[in-house]
Amino acid sequence: MSAKNDERLVARIPKEQKELVEYAVSLIGGNVSDFVRSTVEKEAKKTIKEYKVLELSKRDSKAFIETLNNPPEPNEALKEAAKAHKELMGE
């Protein structure tokens, strides 16, 4: 299953972890490389989703939409921050 564009990933793991992976593979069939590739990909996608996707509860979603539709008036701290930003950016 090797192709010209395949990359190699090398990792050293304790003997116990290797045996655990090999046992899992023996239960489902296949081979260690396929198992590791699919598991690593699944976990990488899960990690990326956790860091990139914001999931809100129904209540929080409603509050977010309400705030977008009816934003509060800026307070003094926000006005000061906007002023400082304009000065910093030369606007």
C-alpha positions in Angstrom: 0.0 0.0 0.0 3.0 2.2 -0.3 2.9 5.2 -2.7 5.4 7.8 -3.8 3.8 10.5 -1.6 3.5 8.4 1.6 5.3 9.9 4.6 6.9 8.0 7.4 6.0 8.6 11.0 8.2 6.9 13.6 7.3 6.7 17.3 8.9 4.8 20.1 6.4 3.3 22.6 6.7 1.1 25.7 6.5 -2.6 25.1 3.2 -2.8 27.0 1.6 -0.2 24.6 2.8 -2.1 21.6 1.4 -5.3 22.9 -1.9 -3.6 23.6 -2.1 -2.3 20.0 -1.1 -5.7 18.6 -3.8 -7.4 20.8 -6.5 -4.9 19.6 -5.5 -5.5 16.0 -5.7 -9.3 16.5 -9.3 -8.8 17.7 -10.4 -6.9 14.6 -8.1 -8.3 12.0 -6.0 -6.2 9.7 -2.5 -4.9 10.5 -0.8 -2.6 13.0 0.0 0.1 10.4 -3.6 0.4 9.2 -4.9 0.4 12.8 -2.4 3.1 13.8 -3.1 5.3 10.7 -6.9 5.2 11.2 -6.7 5.7 14.9 -4.3 8.6 14.7 -6.4 10.3 12.0 -9.6 9.9 14.0 -8.0 11.3 17.1 -6.3 14.2 15.2 -9.7 15.2 13.7 -11.3 15.0 17.1 -8.6 17.1 18.7 -8.9 19.7 15.9 -12.7 19.8 16.2 -12.4 20.4 20.0 -10.1 23.4 19.4 -11.8 24.8 16.3 -15.5 24.2 16.8 -17.5 26.1 19.4 -20.6 24.3 20.5 -23.2 26.2 22.4 -26.1 25.0 24.5 -29.6 26.0 23.3 -29.7 28.7 26.0 -26.3 30.0 25.1 -27.1 30.0 21.4 -30.3 32.0 22.0 -28.3 34.5 24.2 -25.6 34.8 21.5 -28.2 35.5 18.7 -30.1 38.0 20.9 -26.8 39.9 21.6 -26.0 40.0 17.9 -29.5 41.2 17.1 -29.6 43.7 19.9 -26.1 44.6 20.9 -25.7 46.5 24.2 -24.4 50.1 24.2 -20.6 50.3 24.5 -19.4 50.9 28.1 -16.6 53.3 29.0 -13.9 50.5 29.0 -14.9 49.6 25.4 -14.9 53.3 24.3 -11.4 53.7 25.8 -10.2 50.5 24.1 -11.5 51.7 20.8 -9.8 55.1 21.2 -6.5 53.4 22.1 -6.8 51.1 19.1 -7.4 54.1 16.7 -4.4 55.9 18.2 -2.2 52.9 18.0 -3.2 52.1 14.4 -2.9 55.7 13.3 -6.6 56.1 12.3 
